[in-house]
């Protein structure tokens, strides 16, 4: 089991890990997902002690491996790592790449290391490449060899740092198939990946990383189908978000419409849908602002790449103000004509108690 308490890693200009607290149980298959720059690879490198944590503690099978007295080389014999860049020795054949570490670090005989290496090459479907050199292999083949080389040390834990990100799309499947088979062996796996379908299919647990730590974790069903926190929801549903703040009747209308146009262009939203997104904002503001003495509106547009749909959510002050049920005249008719769904609710406990949701 791996236990992590208050793990922090900071560099001169950035702190990717601020406070990580998790437990990884024997046999877990964990996918680590999240936006770029949220510390996913840094977490793996800290667990393997390729990066020394700034503070915090890590235990492996009850031993604190962040203790300066800990023998790092012994720790790494229990914990293998597969990198996105393969890291094979180019001047050695495939089988020699697999034999080196077991002979040098585990004291195995040349024959034993060879036999184990050939068995592992058969496992990953590349026994016929035993005498080839790495530059004679495709990217997918190199990564399968890298996985076999890690397995040659018979580690209890294997860390995968975006193992398919450097591959041509046609080669991704062959590497995923090897990892999928490996996930059934009972070894503990931790996989940083941007392949959401793969993460969902292979994992027993999913870590979503954001804001300097494990922002949300759970089973694939919990994280992908029923995310509990806002950043997770936006990420797994591939939502592109625009947030606008209106603080007075004299808000910068032209500036905000320009921001909306830029947002639509950046996310390659179809012109017809982009026009609807723009018009929904304009008509909603036309209904809300004149009805409020001191307008304060938080407007959020979420565009889904998956469904190519968008939703505006407007939260605002004032006593209960439901413009969908009022006589909004032409403005309300135009708004309803552009939407698939429109809904309103009120929660007096909130700072902005009114909420209007408009699905475009």
The 8 nearest C-alpha neighbors of each residue, nearest first, counted from 0:
[[1, 24, 60, 25, 23, 59, 2, 22],
 [2, 0, 59, 23, 58, 22, 60, 24],
 [1, 3, 22, 58, 57, 21, 23, 0],
 [4, 2, 57, 20, 21, 56, 22, 6],
 [3, 5, 20, 56, 6, 55, 19, 57],
 [6, 4, 55, 18, 19, 20, 7, 56],
 [7, 5, 55, 19, 18, 4, 54, 56],
 [6, 8, 17, 16, 54, 18, 53, 52],
 [9, 7, 53, 16, 52, 14, 15, 17],
 [8, 10, 14, 13, 53, 15, 7, 11],
 [9, 11, 13, 12, 14, 8, 15, 53],
 [12, 10, 13, 9, 14, 8, 15, 53],
 [13, 11, 10, 14, 9, 15, 8, 16],
 [12, 14, 10, 9, 11, 15, 8, 16],
 [13, 15, 9, 16, 10, 8, 17, 12],
 [16, 14, 38, 211, 37, 13, 8, 9],
 [17, 15, 211, 7, 8, 14, 212, 38],
 [16, 18, 211, 7, 212, 14, 15, 8],
 [17, 19, 5, 6, 7, 212, 16, 211],
 [20, 18, 6, 212, 5, 213, 4, 21],
 [19, 21, 4, 3, 5, 18, 6, 22],
 [22, 20, 3, 2, 19, 23, 4, 213],
 [21, 23, 2, 1, 3, 24, 20, 0],
 [24, 22, 1, 0, 2, 27, 21, 25],
 [23, 25, 0, 27, 26, 22, 1, 187],
 [24, 26, 0, 27, 187, 23, 186, 185],
 [27, 25, 187, 185, 186, 24, 28, 188],
 [28, 26, 187, 24, 25, 29, 203, 188],
 [29, 27, 188, 202, 203, 187, 189, 204],
 [30, 28, 189, 204, 205, 202, 27, 188],
 [29, 31, 190, 205, 198, 191, 189, 202],
 [30, 32, 191, 206, 190, 205, 207, 192],
 [33, 31, 207, 192, 206, 191, 208, 30],
 [32, 34, 208, 207, 209, 35, 37, 31],
 [35, 33, 37, 36, 32, 209, 234, 208],
 [36, 34, 37, 33, 38, 39, 32, 193],
 [35, 37, 38, 34, 15, 39, 33, 209],
 [36, 38, 209, 35, 15, 39, 208, 34],
 [37, 39, 15, 41, 36, 40, 16, 42],
 [38, 40, 42, 41, 37, 191, 31, 208],
 [41, 39, 43, 42, 38, 160, 44, 191],
 [40, 42, 38, 44, 39, 43, 45, 15],
 [41, 43, 45, 39, 40, 44, 38, 46],
 [44, 42, 46, 40, 45, 41, 47, 158],
 [43, 45, 49, 41, 47, 50, 46, 42],
 [44, 46, 48, 50, 42, 47, 43, 51],
 [45, 47, 43, 48, 44, 42, 57, 49],
 [46, 48, 44, 45, 49, 43, 75, 78],
 [49, 47, 45, 50, 46, 51, 44, 71],
 [48, 50, 44, 47, 45, 51, 46, 43],
 [51, 49, 45, 48, 44, 52, 41, 47],
 [50, 52, 48, 45, 53, 49, 8, 65],
 [53, 51, 8, 54, 7, 45, 50, 6],
 [52, 54, 8, 7, 9, 51, 55, 6],
 [55, 53, 7, 52, 6, 8, 56, 5],
 [54, 56, 6, 5, 4, 7, 52, 57],
 [55, 57, 4, 65, 3, 6, 58, 5],
 [58, 56, 3, 2, 63, 65, 64, 4],
 [57, 59, 63, 2, 62, 1, 61, 64],
 [58, 60, 1, 62, 61, 0, 63, 64],
 [61, 59, 0, 62, 58, 1, 2, 63],
 [60, 62, 59, 58, 63, 0, 1, 2],
 [63, 61, 58, 59, 60, 64, 57, 69],
 [62, 64, 58, 65, 66, 57, 59, 61],
 [63, 65, 66, 69, 58, 57, 62, 59],
 [66, 64, 63, 57, 56, 67, 69, 58],
 [65, 67, 64, 68, 69, 63, 56, 57],
 [68, 66, 69, 65, 64, 70, 71, 63],
 [69, 67, 66, 70, 65, 64, 71, 63],
 [68, 70, 66, 67, 64, 71, 65, 63],
 [71, 69, 72, 73, 68, 74, 64, 67],
 [70, 72, 74, 73, 69, 75, 64, 48],
 [73, 71, 75, 74, 70, 76, 104, 69],
 [72, 74, 76, 75, 71, 70, 77, 69],
 [75, 73, 71, 72, 76, 77, 78, 70],
 [76, 74, 78, 72, 77, 73, 71, 79],
 [75, 77, 73, 74, 78, 154, 72, 152],
 [78, 76, 154, 75, 155, 74, 156, 79],
 [79, 77, 156, 75, 154, 76, 157, 155],
 [80, 78, 157, 149, 154, 158, 156, 75],
 [79, 81, 158, 157, 159, 82, 149, 78],
 [80, 82, 159, 158, 160, 146, 145, 162],
 [83, 81, 160, 84, 85, 162, 159, 80],
 [82, 84, 162, 161, 85, 160, 165, 164],
 [83, 85, 82, 86, 165, 162, 142, 81],
 [84, 86, 82, 142, 87, 83, 145, 141],
 [87, 85, 84, 88, 82, 145, 83, 89],
 [88, 86, 85, 89, 145, 96, 133, 141],
 [87, 89, 90, 91, 96, 86, 133, 92],
 [88, 90, 91, 133, 87, 132, 134, 92],
 [91, 89, 88, 92, 132, 133, 87, 134],
 [92, 90, 89, 88, 95, 96, 132, 93],
 [93, 91, 132, 95, 130, 131, 94, 96],
 [92, 94, 129, 96, 95, 131, 132, 130],
 [95, 93, 129, 97, 96, 92, 98, 116],
 [96, 94, 98, 92, 97, 93, 91, 99],
 [95, 97, 93, 94, 98, 99, 91, 92],
 [96, 98, 148, 94, 95, 116, 99, 151],
 [99, 97, 95, 112, 96, 101, 100, 113],
 [100, 98, 102, 101, 96, 97, 103, 95],
 [99, 101, 103, 102, 104, 98, 97, 152],
 [102, 100, 105, 104, 103, 99, 107, 98],
 [103, 101, 107, 106, 100, 99, 105, 104],
 [104, 102, 100, 101, 106, 99, 105, 107],
 [105, 103, 100, 101, 106, 102, 107, 76],
 [106, 104, 101, 107, 102, 103, 100, 152],
 [107, 105, 102, 104, 103, 101, 108, 100],
 [108, 106, 102, 105, 101, 112, 111, 109],
 [109, 107, 111, 110, 112, 102, 106, 101],
 [108, 110, 112, 111, 113, 107, 102, 98],
 [111, 109, 113, 108, 112, 114, 107, 115],
 [110, 112, 108, 114, 113, 109, 115, 107],
 [111, 113, 98, 109, 115, 110, 114, 116],
 [114, 112, 116, 110, 111, 115, 109, 98],
 [113, 115, 111, 117, 116, 112, 110, 118],
 [116, 114, 118, 112, 113, 117, 111, 119],
 [117, 115, 113, 119, 114, 118, 97, 112],
 [118, 116, 120, 114, 119, 115, 113, 121],
 [117, 119, 115, 121, 116, 120, 114, 122],
 [118, 120, 122, 116, 121, 117, 147, 115],
 [121, 119, 126, 117, 125, 123, 122, 118],
 [120, 122, 126, 124, 118, 119, 123, 125],
 [121, 123, 119, 120, 124, 118, 125, 147],
 [124, 122, 120, 121, 125, 143, 177, 119],
 [125, 123, 121, 122, 120, 126, 127, 143],
 [126, 124, 120, 127, 128, 123, 121, 129],
 [125, 127, 120, 121, 128, 129, 124, 117],
 [128, 126, 125, 129, 130, 124, 120, 121],
 [129, 127, 131, 126, 125, 130, 93, 132],
 [128, 130, 94, 93, 126, 127, 131, 92],
 [131, 129, 92, 128, 93, 94, 132, 127],
 [132, 130, 128, 92, 129, 93, 135, 133],
 [131, 133, 92, 135, 134, 93, 91, 89],
 [134, 132, 135, 136, 89, 141, 131, 93],
 [135, 133, 136, 132, 89, 137, 131, 141],
 [134, 136, 133, 132, 131, 137, 128, 141],
 [137, 135, 133, 134, 140, 141, 138, 132],
 [136, 138, 140, 139, 141, 135, 134, 133],
 [139, 137, 141, 140, 166, 142, 136, 170],
 [138, 140, 170, 142, 141, 137, 174, 143],
 [139, 141, 143, 137, 142, 138, 136, 144],
 [142, 140, 144, 138, 139, 143, 136, 145],
 [141, 143, 145, 139, 144, 140, 85, 146],
 [142, 144, 146, 140, 145, 141, 174, 123],
 [143, 145, 147, 141, 142, 146, 148, 140],
 [146, 144, 142, 148, 143, 147, 85, 141],
 [147, 145, 143, 149, 144, 148, 81, 142],
 [148, 146, 150, 144, 149, 145, 119, 151],
 [147, 149, 97, 145, 151, 146, 150, 144],
 [150, 148, 146, 147, 151, 79, 152, 145],
 [151, 149, 147, 153, 152, 148, 146, 154],
 [150, 152, 148, 149, 153, 147, 97, 116],
 [153, 151, 150, 154, 101, 149, 76, 100],
 [152, 154, 150, 151, 155, 149, 77, 76],
 [155, 153, 77, 78, 156, 152, 79, 76],
 [154, 156, 77, 186, 78, 187, 153, 157],
 [157, 155, 78, 187, 154, 188, 186, 79],
 [158, 156, 79, 188, 80, 78, 187, 189],
 [157, 159, 80, 189, 188, 190, 81, 79],
 [160, 158, 190, 81, 162, 80, 161, 191],
 [159, 161, 191, 82, 162, 83, 40, 81],
 [162, 160, 192, 191, 83, 164, 163, 159],
 [161, 163, 83, 160, 159, 164, 82, 81],
 [164, 162, 166, 165, 161, 171, 83, 174],
 [163, 165, 161, 166, 162, 83, 193, 192],
 [166, 164, 163, 83, 84, 167, 162, 138],
 [167, 165, 163, 164, 138, 170, 168, 171],
 [166, 168, 169, 170, 171, 165, 138, 139],
 [169, 167, 171, 170, 166, 172, 163, 164],
 [168, 170, 167, 171, 172, 166, 173, 139],
 [171, 169, 139, 168, 167, 172, 173, 166],
 [172, 170, 168, 174, 173, 163, 169, 166],
 [171, 173, 175, 174, 170, 176, 169, 168],
 [172, 174, 176, 175, 171, 170, 177, 139],
 [175, 173, 177, 176, 172, 171, 143, 139],
 [174, 176, 172, 178, 177, 173, 179, 171],
 [175, 177, 179, 173, 174, 178, 172, 180],
 [178, 176, 180, 174, 179, 175, 181, 123],
 [179, 177, 181, 175, 180, 176, 182, 174],
 [178, 180, 176, 182, 181, 177, 175, 201],
 [181, 179, 177, 178, 182, 183, 176, 184],
 [180, 182, 178, 183, 179, 184, 177, 186],
 [183, 181, 179, 180, 184, 178, 28, 185],
 [182, 184, 181, 180, 185, 179, 186, 178],
 [185, 183, 181, 186, 182, 180, 26, 187],
 [186, 184, 26, 183, 187, 182, 25, 27],
 [185, 187, 26, 184, 155, 156, 188, 182],
 [186, 188, 26, 156, 27, 25, 28, 157],
 [189, 187, 28, 157, 156, 158, 29, 186],
 [188, 190, 29, 158, 30, 28, 159, 157],
 [191, 189, 159, 30, 31, 192, 158, 29],
 [190, 192, 31, 161, 160, 30, 159, 32],
 [193, 191, 161, 194, 32, 190, 31, 30],
 [192, 194, 195, 32, 191, 161, 33, 164],
 [195, 193, 197, 192, 196, 198, 163, 32],
 [194, 196, 198, 197, 193, 199, 192, 235],
 [197, 195, 199, 198, 194, 200, 201, 193],
 [196, 198, 200, 195, 194, 199, 201, 175],
 [199, 197, 195, 196, 201, 200, 30, 202],
 [198, 200, 196, 219, 197, 201, 202, 195],
 [201, 199, 197, 198, 202, 196, 219, 195],
 [200, 202, 198, 199, 197, 179, 203, 182],
 [203, 201, 28, 204, 29, 198, 199, 30],
 [202, 204, 28, 218, 27, 29, 219, 201],
 [205, 203, 218, 29, 202, 217, 219, 28],
 [204, 206, 30, 29, 216, 217, 219, 218],
 [207, 205, 216, 31, 213, 208, 32, 215],
 [206, 208, 32, 215, 33, 214, 213, 216],
 [209, 207, 213, 33, 214, 212, 37, 206],
 [208, 210, 214, 37, 211, 212, 213, 33],
 [211, 209, 212, 214, 37, 208, 17, 213],
 [212, 210, 16, 17, 15, 209, 37, 18],
 [211, 213, 19, 208, 214, 18, 16, 209],
 [212, 214, 208, 215, 207, 206, 19, 209],
 [213, 215, 208, 209, 212, 207, 210, 216],
 [216, 214, 207, 213, 206, 217, 208, 231],
 [217, 215, 206, 205, 207, 222, 213, 214],
 [216, 218, 204, 205, 221, 222, 219, 206],
 [217, 219, 204, 221, 220, 205, 203, 222],
 [220, 218, 222, 199, 221, 223, 205, 204],
 [221, 219, 224, 218, 223, 222, 225, 199],
 [222, 220, 225, 218, 219, 224, 217, 223],
 [221, 223, 226, 219, 220, 225, 217, 224],
 [224, 222, 220, 219, 221, 225, 235, 226],
 [223, 225, 220, 221, 222, 226, 219, 235],
 [224, 226, 221, 222, 223, 227, 220, 232],
 [227, 225, 222, 232, 228, 221, 231, 223],
 [226, 228, 225, 229, 232, 231, 222, 215],
 [229, 227, 231, 226, 230, 232, 215, 214],
 [228, 230, 232, 231, 233, 227, 226, 234],
 [231, 229, 233, 232, 228, 234, 209, 214],
 [232, 230, 234, 229, 233, 228, 226, 235],
 [233, 231, 229, 226, 230, 234, 235, 236],
 [232, 234, 238, 230, 236, 231, 235, 237],
 [233, 235, 237, 231, 236, 232, 230, 238],
 [236, 234, 237, 232, 233, 223, 231, 238],
 [235, 237, 233, 234, 238, 232, 303, 305],
 [238, 236, 234, 235, 303, 304, 233, 239],
 [237, 239, 303, 233, 302, 236, 301, 240],
 [240, 238, 302, 301, 303, 237, 241, 233],
 [239, 241, 301, 300, 238, 302, 242, 299],
 [240, 242, 300, 299, 301, 243, 239, 262],
 [241, 243, 299, 298, 300, 240, 244, 297],
 [244, 242, 298, 297, 299, 245, 241, 255],
 [243, 245, 297, 296, 298, 246, 242, 295],
 [246, 244, 296, 295, 250, 247, 297, 243],
 [247, 245, 295, 294, 244, 296, 250, 248],
 [248, 246, 294, 249, 250, 245, 293, 295],
 [247, 249, 250, 294, 288, 246, 293, 289],
 [248, 250, 247, 251, 252, 246, 245, 294],
 [251, 249, 247, 248, 252, 245, 246, 255],
 [252, 250, 254, 253, 255, 249, 245, 256],
 [251, 253, 255, 254, 250, 256, 249, 257],
 [254, 252, 256, 255, 251, 257, 258, 250],
 [255, 253, 257, 251, 252, 256, 258, 259],
 [256, 254, 258, 257, 252, 253, 251, 259],
 [255, 257, 259, 253, 258, 254, 260, 252],
 [256, 258, 254, 260, 255, 259, 253, 261],
 [259, 257, 255, 261, 256, 260, 262, 254],
 [258, 260, 262, 256, 257, 261, 263, 255],
 [259, 261, 257, 263, 262, 258, 264, 256],
 [260, 262, 264, 258, 259, 263, 265, 257],
 [263, 261, 259, 265, 260, 264, 258, 266],
 [264, 262, 268, 260, 266, 261, 265, 273],
 [263, 265, 267, 261, 266, 262, 260, 268],
 [266, 264, 262, 267, 263, 261, 268, 260],
 [265, 267, 263, 264, 268, 262, 239, 304],
 [268, 266, 264, 265, 263, 269, 262, 270],
 [267, 269, 263, 266, 273, 264, 270, 272],
 [268, 270, 272, 271, 273, 267, 263, 264],
 [271, 269, 273, 272, 274, 268, 263, 267],
 [272, 270, 274, 273, 269, 275, 268, 276],
 [271, 273, 275, 274, 269, 270, 276, 268],
 [274, 272, 270, 276, 275, 271, 263, 268],
 [273, 275, 277, 271, 272, 276, 270, 278],
 [276, 274, 278, 272, 277, 273, 279, 271],
 [277, 275, 273, 279, 274, 278, 272, 280],
 [278, 276, 274, 275, 280, 279, 273, 281],
 [277, 279, 281, 275, 280, 276, 282, 274],
 [280, 278, 282, 276, 281, 277, 283, 275],
 [279, 281, 283, 278, 277, 282, 284, 276],
 [280, 282, 278, 284, 279, 283, 285, 277],
 [281, 283, 285, 279, 284, 280, 330, 278],
 [284, 282, 286, 280, 285, 281, 279, 287],
 [283, 285, 287, 281, 286, 282, 288, 280],
 [286, 284, 282, 283, 287, 288, 281, 289],
 [285, 287, 283, 284, 288, 282, 289, 330],
 [288, 286, 284, 290, 289, 285, 283, 291],
 [287, 289, 290, 291, 284, 294, 285, 286],
 [290, 288, 291, 287, 286, 285, 292, 248],
 [291, 289, 288, 287, 292, 286, 320, 294],
 [292, 290, 294, 288, 293, 289, 287, 317],
 [291, 293, 294, 290, 289, 317, 288, 248],
 [294, 292, 291, 247, 295, 248, 246, 317],
 [295, 293, 247, 291, 246, 288, 292, 248],
 [296, 294, 246, 245, 315, 316, 247, 293],
 [295, 297, 315, 245, 314, 244, 298, 294],
 [296, 298, 244, 314, 313, 243, 315, 245],
 [299, 297, 313, 243, 242, 312, 296, 244],
 [300, 298, 242, 312, 311, 241, 243, 301],
 [299, 301, 311, 241, 310, 240, 312, 302],
 [302, 300, 240, 310, 309, 239, 238, 299],
 [301, 303, 309, 239, 238, 308, 304, 300],
 [304, 302, 238, 307, 305, 308, 306, 237],
 [303, 305, 307, 306, 237, 302, 238, 308],
 [304, 306, 303, 307, 237, 236, 308, 238],
 [305, 307, 308, 303, 304, 309, 302, 236],
 [308, 306, 304, 303, 305, 302, 309, 268],
 [309, 307, 306, 303, 302, 359, 310, 304],
 [308, 310, 302, 359, 301, 358, 303, 300],
 [311, 309, 358, 301, 357, 359, 300, 312],
 [310, 312, 300, 357, 299, 356, 358, 313],
 [311, 313, 356, 299, 355, 298, 357, 300],
 [314, 312, 298, 355, 354, 297, 356, 315],
 [315, 313, 354, 297, 353, 351, 296, 298],
 [314, 316, 296, 351, 353, 295, 297, 313],
 [315, 317, 351, 295, 352, 353, 318, 296],
 [318, 316, 319, 291, 315, 320, 353, 352],
 [319, 317, 320, 316, 353, 352, 347, 345],
 [320, 318, 317, 321, 353, 345, 352, 316],
 [319, 321, 318, 322, 353, 317, 290, 345],
 [322, 320, 323, 324, 319, 343, 325, 353],
 [321, 323, 325, 324, 320, 327, 286, 287],
 [324, 322, 321, 325, 331, 343, 327, 342],
 [325, 323, 322, 321, 326, 327, 320, 343],
 [326, 324, 322, 327, 323, 321, 328, 331],
 [325, 327, 328, 324, 322, 331, 323, 329],
 [328, 326, 331, 325, 330, 329, 322, 286],
 [327, 329, 326, 330, 331, 332, 325, 333],
 [328, 330, 332, 331, 333, 327, 334, 326],
 [331, 329, 333, 332, 328, 282, 327, 334],
 [330, 332, 327, 334, 333, 329, 328, 335],
 [331, 333, 329, 335, 334, 330, 336, 328],
 [332, 334, 336, 330, 331, 335, 329, 337],
 [335, 333, 331, 336, 337, 332, 279, 282],
 [336, 334, 332, 338, 337, 333, 331, 341],
 [335, 337, 333, 334, 338, 332, 339, 331],
 [338, 336, 335, 334, 359, 333, 275, 339],
 [339, 337, 359, 335, 340, 358, 336, 357],
 [338, 340, 358, 359, 337, 341, 357, 335],
 [339, 341, 358, 338, 357, 342, 359, 335],
 [340, 342, 357, 356, 358, 338, 339, 343],
 [343, 341, 356, 355, 357, 340, 344, 323],
 [342, 344, 355, 354, 356, 321, 345, 341],
 [345, 343, 354, 353, 355, 346, 342, 321],
 [344, 346, 353, 352, 354, 347, 319, 343],
 [347, 345, 352, 348, 349, 353, 344, 354],
 [346, 348, 352, 349, 345, 350, 353, 351],
 [349, 347, 346, 350, 352, 351, 345, 353],
 [350, 348, 352, 351, 347, 346, 353, 345],
 [349, 351, 352, 348, 316, 347, 315, 346],
 [350, 352, 315, 316, 349, 314, 353, 354],
 [353, 351, 349, 346, 347, 345, 350, 316],
 [354, 352, 345, 315, 314, 351, 344, 316],
 [355, 353, 314, 344, 313, 343, 345, 356],
 [354, 356, 343, 313, 312, 342, 314, 357],
 [357, 355, 312, 342, 341, 311, 343, 313],
 [356, 358, 341, 311, 310, 340, 359, 312],
 [359, 357, 310, 340, 339, 338, 309, 341],
 [358, 338, 309, 310, 339, 357, 308, 337]]
